[in-house]
Amino acid sequence: MSMIEKARAAAPALAAADAPSAAQGRLTDEAVAALDATGVLRALQPARWGGGEAHLAEYAETVIEIGRASASAGWVASVVGVHPWQIALFPEETQAEIWGEDPARRLASSYTPTGRVEKAPGGYRVSGRWSFSSGSGICDGVILGGIAGRREVNGTEYPDFTSVILDRADYRIEDTWNVAGLRGTGSNDIVVDDVFVPEHRGQSHVLYTHGLGTPLPGQELNDGPLYRTPWAVTFNLIIAAGAVGACLGFYDRWVAETRTRRTNYGQLLREEHQVQNHLAEAAWQLDAAVLKVKRAADELMEHAGRHEIPTLEQRAFWRWDVARAANAATDAVQSLMRVSSGRSAFVDHPLQTRFQDAVAASSHAFLFDDPLAKAWAGRHLGAEELAVVHL
């Protein structure tokens, strides 16, 4: 059975756990067990550590299927599930520390550099607060982002955006996740009080972007094409997959509701031509969004398989394309919501939770597509002033 088929088989259990997960503000044990059964949380882990080392397209489609059943589970599958891919780029010593005793160990993350990561002899000093750490309550470690001074690549100096890996004993989780959408993700705050992180547990994103193609320590043993895809595009892709899955979950529920719902005058909504038109347009946009995400995943893997370093223009296009796909899917949800009657505004309406999930997912900073459009279109036109985004 493929990973996608396992995700479809797990859909009833994930759907049943969705409301309890939202109520407790993190995925239930039943939801986590269902995710583990699909293999998605280890899909991007190297095969030599017992992981799936899956094709990005299969991973993205699996995330979409999971999100269709439970938006929160799909979001955690995308965010927590991508971390083994990044850990595989770290030195072997780091991988052994993370996976040596428990290859199924899970890590959360919060990359926005709101806390401090400062270089110190032999490593880094880390302190401060990071927000939006999805799935942190089901993980035993975290990847945090910070600006660790400056780094020169090819004669140009950049702020040294760096990821550092901390063990669970090195930080505390503060319950701040009082939200309307994706409540089951438990995307709480991570607080660190002046912890030392050894050098082998830090890695510069400047090498992922401006220095793309620079050999990374983990690539010596993890030499498959999966581990040669660019970080920013890969991360954007999995976030888009999580958002598209949430939108498809709303779509499925909307169709089920609309097949039998009547207006206040007793007319069946399914007979209304305007409603039918909204559905047809939404179905087209959602299908296009899925195809866009899968195409980008295929192209990423094809480039990596040929040992090609994609140009900045190509990377900008991929980021723009998948982010726009997620926003188009959200536009489809909003279009359907407008013809869902005033009763859909009630918090206990069957569509309201799924609507809030979709809107919350599409609000991720990596899915803000205006600067991504400019980053690609400016390069395509040969403009001199370009939007500054991670590529």
Contacts in CASP RR format, 6 or more apart in sequence:
PFRMAT RR
TARGET T0000
AUTHOR 0000-0000-0000
METHOD contacts of the structure
MODEL  1
MSMIEKARAAAPALAAADAPSAAQGRLTDEAVAALDATGVLRALQPARWG
GGEAHLAEYAETVIEIGRASASAGWVASVVGVHPWQIALFPEETQAEIWG
EDPARRLASSYTPTGRVEKAPGGYRVSGRWSFSSGSGICDGVILGGIAGR
REVNGTEYPDFTSVILDRADYRIEDTWNVAGLRGTGSNDIVVDDVFVPEH
RGQSHVLYTHGLGTPLPGQELNDGPLYRTPWAVTFNLIIAAGAVGACLGF
YDRWVAETRTRRTNYGQLLREEHQVQNHLAEAAWQLDAAVLKVKRAADEL
MEHAGRHEIPTLEQRAFWRWDVARAANAATDAVQSLMRVSSGRSAFVDHP
LQTRFQDAVAASSHAFLFDDPLAKAWAGRHLGAEELAVVHL
1 9 0 8 1.000
2 58 0 8 1.000
3 38 0 8 1.000
3 39 0 8 1.000
3 40 0 8 1.000
3 43 0 8 1.000
3 54 0 8 1.000
3 58 0 8 1.000
3 59 0 8 1.000
3 62 0 8 1.000
4 58 0 8 1.000
4 61 0 8 1.000
4 62 0 8 1.000
4 65 0 8 1.000
6 37 0 8 1.000
6 38 0 8 1.000
6 39 0 8 1.000
6 62 0 8 1.000
7 38 0 8 1.000
7 40 0 8 1.000
7 62 0 8 1.000
7 65 0 8 1.000
7 66 0 8 1.000
7 69 0 8 1.000
8 65 0 8 1.000
10 34 0 8 1.000
10 35 0 8 1.000
10 37 0 8 1.000
10 38 0 8 1.000
10 66 0 8 1.000
10 69 0 8 1.000
11 65 0 8 1.000
11 66 0 8 1.000
11 68 0 8 1.000
11 69 0 8 1.000
12 69 0 8 1.000
13 30 0 8 1.000
13 31 0 8 1.000
13 33 0 8 1.000
13 34 0 8 1.000
14 31 0 8 1.000
14 34 0 8 1.000
14 35 0 8 1.000
14 66 0 8 1.000
14 67 0 8 1.000
14 69 0 8 1.000
14 70 0 8 1.000
14 73 0 8 1.000
15 69 0 8 1.000
15 70 0 8 1.000
16 30 0 8 1.000
17 27 0 8 1.000
17 28 0 8 1.000
17 30 0 8 1.000
17 31 0 8 1.000
17 34 0 8 1.000
17 70 0 8 1.000
17 73 0 8 1.000
18 31 0 8 1.000
18 69 0 8 1.000
18 70 0 8 1.000
18 71 0 8 1.000
18 72 0 8 1.000
18 73 0 8 1.000
18 184 0 8 1.000
19 353 0 8 1.000
20 28 0 8 1.000
20 30 0 8 1.000
21 27 0 8 1.000
21 28 0 8 1.000
21 31 0 8 1.000
21 70 0 8 1.000
21 72 0 8 1.000
21 73 0 8 1.000
21 183 0 8 1.000
21 184 0 8 1.000
22 72 0 8 1.000
22 183 0 8 1.000
22 184 0 8 1.000
22 353 0 8 1.000
23 183 0 8 1.000
24 184 0 8 1.000
25 177 0 8 1.000
25 183 0 8 1.000
25 184 0 8 1.000
25 185 0 8 1.000
25 186 0 8 1.000
26 135 0 8 1.000
26 137 0 8 1.000
26 138 0 8 1.000
26 184 0 8 1.000
26 185 0 8 1.000
26 186 0 8 1.000
27 35 0 8 1.000
27 72 0 8 1.000
27 73 0 8 1.000
27 76 0 8 1.000
27 135 0 8 1.000
27 138 0 8 1.000
27 184 0 8 1.000
27 185 0 8 1.000
27 186 0 8 1.000
31 70 0 8 1.000
31 72 0 8 1.000
31 73 0 8 1.000
32 138 0 8 1.000
34 73 0 8 1.000
35 41 0 8 1.000
35 66 0 8 1.000
35 73 0 8 1.000
35 76 0 8 1.000
35 77 0 8 1.000
36 104 0 8 1.000
38 62 0 8 1.000
38 66 0 8 1.000
38 77 0 8 1.000
39 52 0 8 1.000
40 59 0 8 1.000
40 62 0 8 1.000
40 63 0 8 1.000
40 66 0 8 1.000
40 77 0 8 1.000
40 81 0 8 1.000
41 77 0 8 1.000
41 80 0 8 1.000
41 81 0 8 1.000
41 84 0 8 1.000
41 104 0 8 1.000
41 106 0 8 1.000
42 50 0 8 1.000
42 51 0 8 1.000
42 52 0 8 1.000
42 81 0 8 1.000
42 84 0 8 1.000
42 103 0 8 1.000
42 104 0 8 1.000
43 51 0 8 1.000
43 52 0 8 1.000
43 54 0 8 1.000
43 58 0 8 1.000
43 59 0 8 1.000
43 62 0 8 1.000
43 81 0 8 1.000
44 52 0 8 1.000
44 53 0 8 1.000
44 54 0 8 1.000
44 59 0 8 1.000
44 81 0 8 1.000
44 82 0 8 1.000
44 84 0 8 1.000
44 85 0 8 1.000
44 88 0 8 1.000
44 226 0 8 1.000
45 51 0 8 1.000
45 52 0 8 1.000
45 53 0 8 1.000
45 84 0 8 1.000
45 85 0 8 1.000
45 87 0 8 1.000
45 88 0 8 1.000
45 99 0 8 1.000
45 103 0 8 1.000
46 53 0 8 1.000
46 84 0 8 1.000
46 88 0 8 1.000
46 221 0 8 1.000
46 222 0 8 1.000
46 227 0 8 1.000
47 53 0 8 1.000
48 221 0 8 1.000
48 222 0 8 1.000
49 84 0 8 1.000
49 95 0 8 1.000
49 99 0 8 1.000
49 103 0 8 1.000
50 103 0 8 1.000
51 84 0 8 1.000
51 103 0 8 1.000
53 224 0 8 1.000
53 226 0 8 1.000
54 226 0 8 1.000
55 226 0 8 1.000
55 297 0 8 1.000
55 301 0 8 1.000
56 226 0 8 1.000
56 229 0 8 1.000
56 234 0 8 1.000
56 237 0 8 1.000
56 297 0 8 1.000
56 298 0 8 1.000
56 300 0 8 1.000
56 301 0 8 1.000
57 294 0 8 1.000
57 297 0 8 1.000
57 298 0 8 1.000
57 301 0 8 1.000
59 238 0 8 1.000
59 241 0 8 1.000
59 297 0 8 1.000
60 237 0 8 1.000
60 238 0 8 1.000
60 241 0 8 1.000
60 293 0 8 1.000
60 294 0 8 1.000
60 297 0 8 1.000
61 241 0 8 1.000
61 290 0 8 1.000
61 294 0 8 1.000
62 77 0 8 1.000
63 74 0 8 1.000
63 77 0 8 1.000
63 78 0 8 1.000
63 238 0 8 1.000
63 241 0 8 1.000
63 242 0 8 1.000
63 245 0 8 1.000
64 241 0 8 1.000
64 242 0 8 1.000
64 244 0 8 1.000
64 245 0 8 1.000
64 248 0 8 1.000
64 290 0 8 1.000
64 293 0 8 1.000
65 245 0 8 1.000
66 73 0 8 1.000
66 74 0 8 1.000
66 77 0 8 1.000
66 245 0 8 1.000
67 73 0 8 1.000
67 74 0 8 1.000
67 75 0 8 1.000
67 77 0 8 1.000
67 242 0 8 1.000
67 245 0 8 1.000
67 246 0 8 1.000
67 248 0 8 1.000
67 249 0 8 1.000
68 245 0 8 1.000
68 248 0 8 1.000
68 249 0 8 1.000
68 252 0 8 1.000
69 249 0 8 1.000
71 181 0 8 1.000
71 182 0 8 1.000
71 242 0 8 1.000
71 245 0 8 1.000
71 246 0 8 1.000
71 249 0 8 1.000
71 354 0 8 1.000
71 357 0 8 1.000
71 358 0 8 1.000
71 361 0 8 1.000
72 182 0 8 1.000
72 183 0 8 1.000
72 184 0 8 1.000
72 185 0 8 1.000
72 186 0 8 1.000
72 357 0 8 1.000
74 242 0 8 1.000
74 245 0 8 1.000
74 246 0 8 1.000
75 134 0 8 1.000
75 182 0 8 1.000
75 185 0 8 1.000
75 242 0 8 1.000
75 246 0 8 1.000
75 361 0 8 1.000
76 134 0 8 1.000
76 135 0 8 1.000
76 138 0 8 1.000
76 185 0 8 1.000
77 242 0 8 1.000
78 238 0 8 1.000
78 239 0 8 1.000
78 241 0 8 1.000
78 242 0 8 1.000
79 108 0 8 1.000
79 109 0 8 1.000
79 134 0 8 1.000
79 135 0 8 1.000
79 185 0 8 1.000
79 238 0 8 1.000
79 239 0 8 1.000
80 106 0 8 1.000
80 107 0 8 1.000
80 108 0 8 1.000
80 109 0 8 1.000
80 134 0 8 1.000
80 135 0 8 1.000
80 138 0 8 1.000
80 139 0 8 1.000
81 106 0 8 1.000
81 238 0 8 1.000
82 234 0 8 1.000
82 235 0 8 1.000
82 238 0 8 1.000
83 106 0 8 1.000
83 107 0 8 1.000
83 108 0 8 1.000
83 109 0 8 1.000
83 143 0 8 1.000
85 226 0 8 1.000
85 227 0 8 1.000
85 234 0 8 1.000
86 143 0 8 1.000
86 163 0 8 1.000
86 203 0 8 1.000
86 231 0 8 1.000
87 94 0 8 1.000
87 95 0 8 1.000
87 98 0 8 1.000
87 99 0 8 1.000
87 107 0 8 1.000
87 165 0 8 1.000
88 95 0 8 1.000
88 218 0 8 1.000
88 222 0 8 1.000
88 227 0 8 1.000
89 203 0 8 1.000
89 216 0 8 1.000
89 217 0 8 1.000
89 218 0 8 1.000
89 219 0 8 1.000
89 222 0 8 1.000
89 227 0 8 1.000
90 165 0 8 1.000
90 200 0 8 1.000
90 201 0 8 1.000
90 202 0 8 1.000
90 203 0 8 1.000
90 216 0 8 1.000
90 217 0 8 1.000
90 218 0 8 1.000
91 200 0 8 1.000
91 217 0 8 1.000
91 218 0 8 1.000
92 217 0 8 1.000
92 218 0 8 1.000
92 220 0 8 1.000
92 221 0 8 1.000
93 200 0 8 1.000
94 165 0 8 1.000
94 200 0 8 1.000
94 201 0 8 1.000
94 202 0 8 1.000
95 218 0 8 1.000
97 201 0 8 1.000
98 105 0 8 1.000
98 107 0 8 1.000
98 165 0 8 1.000
99 105 0 8 1.000
102 140 0 8 1.000
105 140 0 8 1.000
105 141 0 8 1.000
106 138 0 8 1.000
106 139 0 8 1.000
106 140 0 8 1.000
106 141 0 8 1.000
107 139 0 8 1.000
107 140 0 8 1.000
107 141 0 8 1.000
107 142 0 8 1.000
107 143 0 8 1.000
107 165 0 8 1.000
108 133 0 8 1.000
108 134 0 8 1.000
108 135 0 8 1.000
108 136 0 8 1.000
108 137 0 8 1.000
108 139 0 8 1.000
108 141 0 8 1.000
108 142 0 8 1.000
108 143 0 8 1.000
108 190 0 8 1.000
109 133 0 8 1.000
109 134 0 8 1.000
109 142 0 8 1.000
109 143 0 8 1.000
109 144 0 8 1.000
110 130 0 8 1.000
110 131 0 8 1.000
110 132 0 8 1.000
110 133 0 8 1.000
110 142 0 8 1.000
110 143 0 8 1.000
110 144 0 8 1.000
110 145 0 8 1.000
110 190 0 8 1.000
111 143 0 8 1.000
111 144 0 8 1.000
111 145 0 8 1.000
111 163 0 8 1.000
112 130 0 8 1.000
112 131 0 8 1.000
112 132 0 8 1.000
112 145 0 8 1.000
112 365 0 8 1.000
113 145 0 8 1.000
113 146 0 8 1.000
113 147 0 8 1.000
113 161 0 8 1.000
114 128 0 8 1.000
114 129 0 8 1.000
114 130 0 8 1.000
114 131 0 8 1.000
115 126 0 8 1.000
115 127 0 8 1.000
115 128 0 8 1.000
115 129 0 8 1.000
115 130 0 8 1.000
115 144 0 8 1.000
115 145 0 8 1.000
115 146 0 8 1.000
115 192 0 8 1.000
116 125 0 8 1.000
116 126 0 8 1.000
116 127 0 8 1.000
116 128 0 8 1.000
116 146 0 8 1.000
117 124 0 8 1.000
117 125 0 8 1.000
117 126 0 8 1.000
117 144 0 8 1.000
117 145 0 8 1.000
117 146 0 8 1.000
117 147 0 8 1.000
117 148 0 8 1.000
117 162 0 8 1.000
117 164 0 8 1.000
118 124 0 8 1.000
118 125 0 8 1.000
118 126 0 8 1.000
118 148 0 8 1.000
118 149 0 8 1.000
119 148 0 8 1.000
119 149 0 8 1.000
120 196 0 8 1.000
122 198 0 8 1.000
122 199 0 8 1.000
123 196 0 8 1.000
123 197 0 8 1.000
123 198 0 8 1.000
123 199 0 8 1.000
123 202 0 8 1.000
124 148 0 8 1.000
124 162 0 8 1.000
124 164 0 8 1.000
124 196 0 8 1.000
124 197 0 8 1.000
124 199 0 8 1.000
124 202 0 8 1.000
125 194 0 8 1.000
125 195 0 8 1.000
125 196 0 8 1.000
125 197 0 8 1.000
126 144 0 8 1.000
126 164 0 8 1.000
126 166 0 8 1.000
126 170 0 8 1.000
126 192 0 8 1.000
126 194 0 8 1.000
126 195 0 8 1.000
126 196 0 8 1.000
126 197 0 8 1.000
127 192 0 8 1.000
127 193 0 8 1.000
127 194 0 8 1.000
127 195 0 8 1.000
128 191 0 8 1.000
128 192 0 8 1.000
128 193 0 8 1.000
129 174 0 8 1.000
129 189 0 8 1.000
129 190 0 8 1.000
129 191 0 8 1.000
129 192 0 8 1.000
130 144 0 8 1.000
130 145 0 8 1.000
130 189 0 8 1.000
130 190 0 8 1.000
130 191 0 8 1.000
130 192 0 8 1.000
131 176 0 8 1.000
131 187 0 8 1.000
131 189 0 8 1.000
131 190 0 8 1.000
132 187 0 8 1.000
133 142 0 8 1.000
133 173 0 8 1.000
133 187 0 8 1.000
133 188 0 8 1.000
133 189 0 8 1.000
133 190 0 8 1.000
134 182 0 8 1.000
134 185 0 8 1.000
134 186 0 8 1.000
134 187 0 8 1.000
135 185 0 8 1.000
135 186 0 8 1.000
135 187 0 8 1.000
136 142 0 8 1.000
136 173 0 8 1.000
136 186 0 8 1.000
136 187 0 8 1.000
136 188 0 8 1.000
136 190 0 8 1.000
137 173 0 8 1.000
137 186 0 8 1.000
137 188 0 8 1.000
139 168 0 8 1.000
140 167 0 8 1.000
140 168 0 8 1.000
141 165 0 8 1.000
141 166 0 8 1.000
141 167 0 8 1.000
141 168 0 8 1.000
141 171 0 8 1.000
142 165 0 8 1.000
142 166 0 8 1.000
142 168 0 8 1.000
142 171 0 8 1.000
142 190 0 8 1.000
143 163 0 8 1.000
143 164 0 8 1.000
143 165 0 8 1.000
143 166 0 8 1.000
144 163 0 8 1.000
144 164 0 8 1.000
144 166 0 8 1.000
144 190 0 8 1.000
144 192 0 8 1.000
145 161 0 8 1.000
145 162 0 8 1.000
145 163 0 8 1.000
145 164 0 8 1.000
146 161 0 8 1.000
146 162 0 8 1.000
146 163 0 8 1.000
146 164 0 8 1.000
147 159 0 8 1.000
147 160 0 8 1.000
147 161 0 8 1.000
147 162 0 8 1.000
148 160 0 8 1.000
148 161 0 8 1.000
148 162 0 8 1.000
148 204 0 8 1.000
149 159 0 8 1.000
149 160 0 8 1.000
150 157 0 8 1.000
150 158 0 8 1.000
150 159 0 8 1.000
150 160 0 8 1.000
151 157 0 8 1.000
151 158 0 8 1.000
151 160 0 8 1.000
151 204 0 8 1.000
151 206 0 8 1.000
152 158 0 8 1.000
153 206 0 8 1.000
153 207 0 8 1.000
153 210 0 8 1.000
153 211 0 8 1.000
153 214 0 8 1.000
154 210 0 8 1.000
154 211 0 8 1.000
156 210 0 8 1.000
158 206 0 8 1.000
158 210 0 8 1.000
160 204 0 8 1.000
160 206 0 8 1.000
161 204 0 8 1.000
161 205 0 8 1.000
161 206 0 8 1.000
162 202 0 8 1.000
162 203 0 8 1.000
162 204 0 8 1.000
162 205 0 8 1.000
163 202 0 8 1.000
163 203 0 8 1.000
163 205 0 8 1.000
164 197 0 8 1.000
164 201 0 8 1.000
164 202 0 8 1.000
165 197 0 8 1.000
165 201 0 8 1.000
165 202 0 8 1.000
166 192 0 8 1.000
166 195 0 8 1.000
166 197 0 8 1.000
166 201 0 8 1.000
170 192 0 8 1.000
170 195 0 8 1.000
170 197 0 8 1.000
171 190 0 8 1.000
171 191 0 8 1.000
171 192 0 8 1.000
171 195 0 8 1.000
172 190 0 8 1.000
172 191 0 8 1.000
173 188 0 8 1.000
173 189 0 8 1.000
173 190 0 8 1.000
173 191 0 8 1.000
174 188 0 8 1.000
174 189 0 8 1.000
174 190 0 8 1.000
174 191 0 8 1.000
175 188 0 8 1.000
176 188 0 8 1.000
176 189 0 8 1.000
177 183 0 8 1.000
177 185 0 8 1.000
177 186 0 8 1.000
177 187 0 8 1.000
177 188 0 8 1.000
179 187 0 8 1.000
179 360 0 8 1.000
180 356 0 8 1.000
180 360 0 8 1.000
181 353 0 8 1.000
181 356 0 8 1.000
181 357 0 8 1.000
181 359 0 8 1.000
181 360 0 8 1.000
182 246 0 8 1.000
182 356 0 8 1.000
182 357 0 8 1.000
182 360 0 8 1.000
182 361 0 8 1.000
203 216 0 8 1.000
205 231 0 8 1.000
205 390 0 8 1.000
207 214 0 8 1.000
207 216 0 8 1.000
208 230 0 8 1.000
208 231 0 8 1.000
208 232 0 8 1.000
209 230 0 8 1.000
209 231 0 8 1.000
209 232 0 8 1.000
209 390 0 8 1.000
209 391 0 8 1.000
212 230 0 8 1.000
212 309 0 8 1.000
212 310 0 8 1.000
213 228 0 8 1.000
213 309 0 8 1.000
218 227 0 8 1.000
219 227 0 8 1.000
219 228 0 8 1.000
224 304 0 8 1.000
224 305 0 8 1.000
225 301 0 8 1.000
225 304 0 8 1.000
225 305 0 8 1.000
226 301 0 8 1.000
226 304 0 8 1.000
228 304 0 8 1.000
228 305 0 8 1.000
228 307 0 8 1.000
229 300 0 8 1.000
229 301 0 8 1.000
229 303 0 8 1.000
229 304 0 8 1.000
230 300 0 8 1.000
230 310 0 8 1.000
230 315 0 8 1.000
230 391 0 8 1.000
231 390 0 8 1.000
232 315 0 8 1.000
232 319 0 8 1.000
232 389 0 8 1.000
232 390 0 8 1.000
232 391 0 8 1.000
233 296 0 8 1.000
233 300 0 8 1.000
233 310 0 8 1.000
233 315 0 8 1.000
233 318 0 8 1.000
233 319 0 8 1.000
233 391 0 8 1.000
234 300 0 8 1.000
235 366 0 8 1.000
236 318 0 8 1.000
236 319 0 8 1.000
236 322 0 8 1.000
236 323 0 8 1.000
236 366 0 8 1.000
236 367 0 8 1.000
237 293 0 8 1.000
237 296 0 8 1.000
237 297 0 8 1.000
237 300 0 8 1.000
237 318 0 8 1.000
237 322 0 8 1.000
239 326 0 8 1.000
239 364 0 8 1.000
239 366 0 8 1.000
239 367 0 8 1.000
240 293 0 8 1.000
240 322 0 8 1.000
240 323 0 8 1.000
240 325 0 8 1.000
240 326 0 8 1.000
240 367 0 8 1.000
241 293 0 8 1.000
242 326 0 8 1.000
242 361 0 8 1.000
243 326 0 8 1.000
243 329 0 8 1.000
243 330 0 8 1.000
243 358 0 8 1.000
243 361 0 8 1.000
243 362 0 8 1.000
243 364 0 8 1.000
243 367 0 8 1.000
244 286 0 8 1.000
244 289 0 8 1.000
244 290 0 8 1.000
244 293 0 8 1.000
244 325 0 8 1.000
244 326 0 8 1.000
244 329 0 8 1.000
245 329 0 8 1.000
245 361 0 8 1.000
246 354 0 8 1.000
246 357 0 8 1.000
246 358 0 8 1.000
246 360 0 8 1.000
246 361 0 8 1.000
247 286 0 8 1.000
247 289 0 8 1.000
247 326 0 8 1.000
247 329 0 8 1.000
247 330 0 8 1.000
247 332 0 8 1.000
247 333 0 8 1.000
247 358 0 8 1.000
247 361 0 8 1.000
247 362 0 8 1.000
248 286 0 8 1.000
248 290 0 8 1.000
248 329 0 8 1.000
249 354 0 8 1.000
249 358 0 8 1.000
250 333 0 8 1.000
250 336 0 8 1.000
250 337 0 8 1.000
250 351 0 8 1.000
250 354 0 8 1.000
250 355 0 8 1.000
250 357 0 8 1.000
250 358 0 8 1.000
251 282 0 8 1.000
251 283 0 8 1.000
251 286 0 8 1.000
251 332 0 8 1.000
251 333 0 8 1.000
251 336 0 8 1.000
253 350 0 8 1.000
253 351 0 8 1.000
253 354 0 8 1.000
254 279 0 8 1.000
254 336 0 8 1.000
254 337 0 8 1.000
254 340 0 8 1.000
254 351 0 8 1.000
255 279 0 8 1.000
257 340 0 8 1.000
257 350 0 8 1.000
257 351 0 8 1.000
258 269 0 8 1.000
258 270 0 8 1.000
258 275 0 8 1.000
258 279 0 8 1.000
258 340 0 8 1.000
259 270 0 8 1.000
260 268 0 8 1.000
260 270 0 8 1.000
261 268 0 8 1.000
261 269 0 8 1.000
261 270 0 8 1.000
261 341 0 8 1.000
262 268 0 8 1.000
262 269 0 8 1.000
263 269 0 8 1.000
263 341 0 8 1.000
269 275 0 8 1.000
269 339 0 8 1.000
270 276 0 8 1.000
274 339 0 8 1.000
275 339 0 8 1.000
278 335 0 8 1.000
278 336 0 8 1.000
278 338 0 8 1.000
278 339 0 8 1.000
279 336 0 8 1.000
281 332 0 8 1.000
281 335 0 8 1.000
282 332 0 8 1.000
282 333 0 8 1.000
282 335 0 8 1.000
282 336 0 8 1.000
283 332 0 8 1.000
285 328 0 8 1.000
285 329 0 8 1.000
285 331 0 8 1.000
285 332 0 8 1.000
286 329 0 8 1.000
286 332 0 8 1.000
288 325 0 8 1.000
288 328 0 8 1.000
289 325 0 8 1.000
289 326 0 8 1.000
289 328 0 8 1.000
289 329 0 8 1.000
289 332 0 8 1.000
290 325 0 8 1.000
292 321 0 8 1.000
292 322 0 8 1.000
292 324 0 8 1.000
292 325 0 8 1.000
293 322 0 8 1.000
293 325 0 8 1.000
295 321 0 8 1.000
296 318 0 8 1.000
296 321 0 8 1.000
296 322 0 8 1.000
299 318 0 8 1.000
300 310 0 8 1.000
300 318 0 8 1.000
303 309 0 8 1.000
303 310 0 8 1.000
303 314 0 8 1.000
310 318 0 8 1.000
312 379 0 8 1.000
312 391 0 8 1.000
313 376 0 8 1.000
313 379 0 8 1.000
313 380 0 8 1.000
315 391 0 8 1.000
316 372 0 8 1.000
316 375 0 8 1.000
316 376 0 8 1.000
316 379 0 8 1.000
316 389 0 8 1.000
316 391 0 8 1.000
317 376 0 8 1.000
317 380 0 8 1.000
319 366 0 8 1.000
319 372 0 8 1.000
319 375 0 8 1.000
319 376 0 8 1.000
319 389 0 8 1.000
319 391 0 8 1.000
320 369 0 8 1.000
320 372 0 8 1.000
320 373 0 8 1.000
320 375 0 8 1.000
320 376 0 8 1.000
323 366 0 8 1.000
323 367 0 8 1.000
323 368 0 8 1.000
323 369 0 8 1.000
323 372 0 8 1.000
324 369 0 8 1.000
324 372 0 8 1.000
324 373 0 8 1.000
326 361 0 8 1.000
326 362 0 8 1.000
326 367 0 8 1.000
327 362 0 8 1.000
327 367 0 8 1.000
327 369 0 8 1.000
329 358 0 8 1.000
329 362 0 8 1.000
330 358 0 8 1.000
330 359 0 8 1.000
330 361 0 8 1.000
330 362 0 8 1.000
333 355 0 8 1.000
333 358 0 8 1.000
333 359 0 8 1.000
334 359 0 8 1.000
337 344 0 8 1.000
337 351 0 8 1.000
337 355 0 8 1.000
340 351 0 8 1.000
343 349 0 8 1.000
344 351 0 8 1.000
344 352 0 8 1.000
344 355 0 8 1.000
345 352 0 8 1.000
346 352 0 8 1.000
361 367 0 8 1.000
371 387 0 8 1.000
371 388 0 8 1.000
371 389 0 8 1.000
372 387 0 8 1.000
372 389 0 8 1.000
374 386 0 8 1.000
374 387 0 8 1.000
375 386 0 8 1.000
375 387 0 8 1.000
375 389 0 8 1.000
375 391 0 8 1.000
377 383 0 8 1.000
378 386 0 8 1.000
378 387 0 8 1.000
379 386 0 8 1.000
END
